Every structure is written in C-alpha cells, then in structure tokens.
Amino acid sequence: MSEKFRSLLLFFMILVVGVFLGSMVDQWEVGEDTPLLPTPAIQNRPNPDLGRVRVEVLNGGGVSGMASTVTDYLRELGFDVVDFGNAPNFGQDSTVVLDRSGRRDLADAVADALGAKVREGRMDTDPYLDVTVILGKSWELTPQKKSANRDVTRLPWWDIRKYLR
C-alpha cells in the first residue's frame, strides 16, 4: 500500500510541477494579437515642447557630491540625465553647458534650469546625448532651486536616492 501511495504522490507532484512550468512558459510568449504597451515619454517640465532632453553632468569644480546633486535636481525638472560623474580635471571655475546635438534650444533649457550660460557648442556623434554640463566651483543650489527640488526624505520608499545619501 505504501509503495502505491508513493507512486501516486510522485505522479501528482510531477503533474503539478508540469502544469506550473507550462503556465509560466505560456505567459512568456507574446502572441500577435497581444498589444504591447507603449513606453511613456519623459515629460520635460520647463518646456514640454522640447521632449526628451538627454543630459550628461560632469563635476569640474571638485566639490564632493556636486554632480549627484545636480543630477537629482535636473531629474526632478524632467530632464533625462543619462550619465554623471567627474570631469577629466577639476580646474573649472564657472559652469559650462555644451550643446552636443546641434539643438541650441535643448542646451538653453538646461542652462536656464541651472542659471548658467551656453558657452560652447561641440557637435558629437553620440546619439544618446544632447547636452553636457560641466559644473564649476561657483555653482550652488540656491534657495529658489532648492524649493523646486523635492526633499530627499519625502521620496517614496522604493526610490533608492534617499538611501544613497
């Protein structure tokens, strides 16, 4: 009796595992009639007509955490900061905004948000970047800019930025 029971139990366990794996595989497949959800566009708050503005932020002033602070600030305004880090050297006194895509209006929008001027235009073949910001020592988050930026402690629990501070 016990051998029949073990055989029956083994059969039902294999059946349950097979049904489970079959349902998983069935859910992975996308049929032709299944519509794919569109990816929402990033909304630029200062000027929605600009669309997605891809920004690189580089710390050229040498102040610790400056690029991270500016990245958070620009993302709160709706800019798509795709990269941030340190510039090759820290000799920058004033903030420079570089037009990398040939669209001066995108660089102007970022410069207006930071209170800087577009100083140079460097065309680049990188299709993933519109504007580069090289922060100088003189840039700081003024009270007007702080009010536009949300307090990190009020971020939702799933936003990792509050844990990285």
N, C-alpha and C positions, 0 to 999 in steps of 0.2 A: 504494500500500500504506500509506503513512504517513497519508493522509487517512482511510482506512478505520479505521486504528488509533486516530487521534484521535477519530473519531466514536464508536467503540466505547468508548473510555476515558471520553468525556464522558457517554455513556449510562449506564455503570456508576456514575460519580460522582453523577449525578443520582438514580439508583436508590438508592444508599447514603444520600445525604442525605435522600431522601424517606422511607426506612424509619426512619431515626433520628428525624426530626421526627414521624413517625406514632407511634412508640413513646412519645415524650415527651408528645404530646397524649393518648394513651391512658392514660398514668399519671396525668395531671392530673384526669381525670374520676373522680368518686366515684359508683359505682353504688348502687342502692337496697339491694342485698344486702350491700354492704361496710359492716361496723360501724365506727363512729368510736370511737377510743379515748377514754375518759373523762379529763378533766383531774384530776390528783391534787390533793387538798385540802392546803393548807399546815397542817402539824401544829404546834400550839402546845405547846411542851414543858412550860411551867409548869403548864398546865391544859388537857389535850386536849379537855375537855368544852366549852370556850369556842368552839372552832372558829377561824375566821379572824378575827383582830383587826387591822383596818387603822389604822395609826398615822401621824401627821404629827409630825415632830420639828423644832422651831424653836430656833435658838440665840439666847437672850435675854440671855446673860451676856457676850457679846462676846469670849469666848475662841476663838481661831482653831482650827478643826477639831473643835470640840466636837460639833456636830450630826452630822458624819460618823462620829465615834467611837461615839456613842450609837446611830446607825443600824445600824452593824455589830454592836454588842452586842445590840440588840433582835432583829435578824435571826437571829443565832446562837441566840437563845432561841426562835425560831419565830414571832415577830410579823411581820406583813406591813407593813413601813414603805413607804408609797406615796409619800411626799414628805418632803424635808428641806431645810433652808436657814436663812436668818436671819430672826429676828423683826423686826417693824417698828421696834423700838428695842431698845437694849442695856441698859436700866436694871433688868433682873430680877436680884434677889439670890438667891432660892431657886427651886427647880424647881416648876413648876405642871403638874398633869395635868388636862386638861379632858375631861369626858365630852361627846362630841358627838352620840351616838346615843340617849341615854336608857337605856343599859345600863350601870349603875354597875359591874357585875362585870367588864366589859372594862377600864374605867378603873382599877379596883382591881388587876387583874393587871399592867397596865403600871406602875402606881405601886409595887407590890411589887417588880417587877424592877429599878426604878431607885432604890428606897429613898426614894421621895417620897410625898407625900400628895395625894389628890384634893381639890383646893381649891374647884373650881367646876364647875358643870355648865352648859354652853352648848349648847342644842339647835340643831342646824344642819340645813338641808335638803339638805346634800351627802350623797348616798347612798354615796359612796366613802370615807368617813372615819368611824371610830368614836371615836378618841381623838386629841387633840392634846397634845403635850408641849412646854412652853416651858421650856427649860433656863436655870437661873440660874447666876451666877458660882460659887456654892458647890458645884455638882455636880462630882464627880470619880470616876474609875474606881478603886474601892477594890481591894485585893488579892483579896477574895472574888469581886468581879465580874470581875477580870482572869482568874482561874482558869476561870471559866465561859466566857469569850471565847477563841476559838482564836487562836493566834499567827498573824499575817498571813503570815509566811514559810513556814508549813506549809500554806498554801492550795494547791489543785491548780493546775496550770499554766494552765488555761483561766479561772480566776477572776480578773477584772481588778482586784479590790480591792487585790491586792498590788502592782500596777503604778501605782496611783493615789496611793500614799503618798509 
